[in-house]
Amino acid sequence: MSLDELPEKPRRVRALLLHDAWAMESYPRLVAHFEELEATAQKLGFSSIPDQSTFWRTHNALREDGYRESIQNAATRVVHAVARRGIIVPESAVTAHGLDVSVPIDEGEVAGETRRAAIRHWVDSLLDELLEPISFDRSKNLQHAVKAIIAAVAQGAYAHGLNSARPTASWHYETSEIPTAGQVSRLLRSVDTQEILRMFTDINRRFIQIASAHGFFDRDYNYALDTTWVKYEGKHVGEDGELKLIENPKQGDKGIGWLFAVLCVMDIDARFALGLNLVEDKSETTEQFRFLLRTAAREGGVNRVHIDREFYDGDAVRMCRAIAGRNWVIRAKRQGEAAELLAETPEGKSNSRRNINFADVTPGPNLYVYPVPEKFRDDAGHTHMAFLSDLDPDDTPAAEIFDTYSKRWSVETLLRQLKHDVGVETSSPYPKMRLFLLQIATLCYNIHTLMNRATSPKYALRLDVPYYEVLLAIVDVVYTRRGATELNR
């Protein structure tokens, strides 16, 4: 059974699945859960949290069509699958779903201090392995160790601003060890942008190697490429061109700022961010994509590449072919042969056309058209979506193209988390500072993702670590606590 076949919107069905899996006693409790964890509601696709009557209507509609029991059964299968992986299941869910399983040692079975020790140990070992490529030794402004700078950024993310890092961390740690925002800024201004890129390219390579040792990257993953826009609202300072500000090339808000290219794994069990770089001109975007993909391909392998229609051009096709061969998908704009095939495809039907004329690309790519379920249609009410690919329509149906592309939303989630969960607020006008802070956010994001998807090296614990604990752990393993001893550090 596919969600597309159900009479209700997929996000509401997923919400009911969550309600059943957690064995919540009522729909008001589900609403309260979303209000407490708004990020969960956003991940399910809600822009605002529905009221309980909405969920009751969904419940009744599914029951009348005979689907409600299927959702409940699916929830039970999900809970059993989670338990088999050794993840702690709430007691209410254990009872409701008839679980009788034993699980490996988990954070719920150990003392809080043991759990924190496991987190600190893991963070400390990861920083040692990952930060070796970062070196500011050539800088005249070097006053703090690399780890100290990273920890200041982590504290800044926790304290909602790099300027707040030192004042807030000084409550618990030796002030002299904590760099100020000004010191970090002066340091970065003395480092070349390409040097920052080289540092973090090496870090990403090392991260893939570390994650591989934990069982990830044992197969080629699907990847999503996109860009994110950071608007600048401050004063124009410095020499012309020093800020590398450009007009916003993305739809939506106007203004000036910076554009960053991003690469992420689409697999939900390995949603790592494997590259981020500053795009100084929109015409350079595809070249930045190429660089990020090649880095990932060297270490982890690439299965299928997915790109939005914003980058619907010949350069993107050539880039995909060079790295992924035939296994790539770009959403097509409603123009040229794509518009023709969309117009002639009957409602509810798929269609394809081989070797189309597109942007002087030789040979021409294939064109797919797929009927979009009503719940996913855009405001214009378009019934179909078109995709470019070199995949053969005889071997790869349009439904598979749509299904894999629809998981591209993972990059949107990643970008939101980089900016709001592990990113540090700053008003800096300097692009190198912006780039460096986003790179550190990516580092923290990947550490968080790995820690929540693999057992810890110390005590072999399965941990559920929120972002803020990762940030605090970075700070705690780097700086010296006031009056600390070796025993309690």
BELRA-V275125 format. One record per backbone hydrogen bond with DSSP energy under -1.0 kcal/mol. NH is the residue of the N-H (numbers start at 0). CO is the residue of the C=O. If there is no record, write none. Layout:
((NH/CO) (NH/CO))
This chain:
((4/1) (5/2) (12/8) (13/9) (14/10) (15/11) (16/12) (17/13) (18/14) (19/15) (20/16) (21/17) (23/18) (29/25) (30/26) (31/27) (32/28) (33/29) (34/30) (35/31) (36/32) (39/36) (40/36) (41/37) (42/38) (43/39) (44/41) (45/40) (54/50) (55/51) (56/52) (57/53) (58/54) (59/55) (60/56) (61/57) (62/58) (63/59) (64/60) (65/62) (66/61) (67/61) (70/66) (71/67) (72/68) (73/69) (74/70) (75/71) (76/72) (77/73) (78/74) (79/75) (80/76) (81/77) (82/78) (83/79) (84/80) (85/82) (86/81) (93/89) (94/90) (95/91) (96/92) (98/93) (106/461) (108/105) (109/106) (114/110) (115/111) (116/112) (117/113) (118/114) (119/115) (120/116) (121/117) (122/118) (123/119) (124/120) (125/121) (126/122) (127/123) (128/124) (129/125) (130/126) (133/130) (138/135) (141/138) (148/144) (149/145) (150/146) (151/147) (152/148) (153/149) (154/150) (155/151) (156/152) (157/153) (158/154) (160/155) (161/424) (163/160) (164/161) (167/163) (168/164) (169/165) (170/167) (171/168) (172/168) (173/479) (176/173) (177/174) (183/179) (184/180) (185/181) (186/182) (187/183) (188/184) (190/187) (195/191) (196/192) (197/193) (198/194) (199/195) (200/196) (201/197) (202/198) (203/199) (204/200) (205/201) (206/202) (207/203) (208/204) (209/205) (210/206) (211/207) (212/208) (214/211) (215/210) (222/303) (223/263) (224/305) (225/261) (227/259) (229/257) (231/255) (241/238) (245/256) (247/254) (256/245) (257/229) (259/227) (260/276) (261/225) (262/274) (263/223) (264/271) (265/221) (269/266) (271/269) (273/262) (276/260) (278/258) (283/280) (284/281) (287/283) (288/284) (289/285) (290/286) (291/287) (292/288) (293/289) (294/290) (295/291) (296/292) (297/293) (298/294) (299/295) (300/295) (302/220) (304/326) (305/222) (306/328) (310/307) (311/308) (312/310) (316/312) (317/313) (318/314) (319/315) (320/316) (321/317) (322/318) (323/319) (324/320) (326/323) (327/325) (328/304) (329/387) (330/306) (331/385) (334/332) (337/334) (339/335) (340/336) (341/337) (342/338) (343/339) (348/345) (350/368) (352/366) (355/364) (360/357) (365/388) (366/352) (367/386) (368/350) (369/384) (371/382) (375/372) (376/373) (380/377) (384/369) (386/367) (387/329) (388/365) (394/391) (395/391) (400/396) (401/397) (402/398) (403/399) (404/400) (405/401) (407/404) (409/406) (410/407) (412/408) (413/409) (414/410) (415/411) (416/412) (417/413) (418/414) (419/415) (420/416) (421/416) (433/429) (434/430) (435/431) (436/432) (437/433) (438/434) (439/435) (440/436) (441/437) (442/438) (443/439) (444/440) (445/441) (446/442) (447/443) (448/444) (449/445) (450/446) (451/447) (452/449) (455/460) (469/465) (470/466) (471/467) (472/468) (473/469) (474/470) (475/471) (476/472) (478/474) (481/171) (483/480) (488/484))
